[in-house]
Structures are given as C-alpha cells and as structure tokens.
C-alpha cells in the first residue's frame, strides 16, 4: 500500500507553524462565527519574540486571504508542561 499524506486541519497547522518559535508554549484557536480567533501564549514576550510572531501572523494572513484571523498574543503563566 503506498504511503499517504494527510493534510492537517488549519488549527493544527497553525500550532505546528508557531511551534517553530521556541518561546511559543500554546496556540489555542476557536472559530467565532466568522473570524478565526487565535491566542498565542509565549514564555518570554520580549520584543524580538513578538516580532517573530508578528511576522508569522503576516505570512499566514497572506497565505490565507479568505480567512479573517483575529490574533492575540498573551504571556504564558505557570511552569512549562512536558
């Protein structure tokens, strides 16, 4: 049987994409009757980290112009889970 590739849904793909930024701890999404709400929780929201996240948000907006994203960057609280 040949290997098959299964595409992630958009929410999973967003999580994987933002996970490339080491300081991103969680990516939470919810469709809100129109826009896709995206909360990005980071361990250290210093300027360079925020800039990396904002750049990725702009890339996603360009890649998916049909989706109305509503991004929220929030500090992660508490210890990191493994």
Helices and strands as residue ranges (DSSP letters): H 10-18, E 24-32, E 35-42, H 47-63, E 69-75
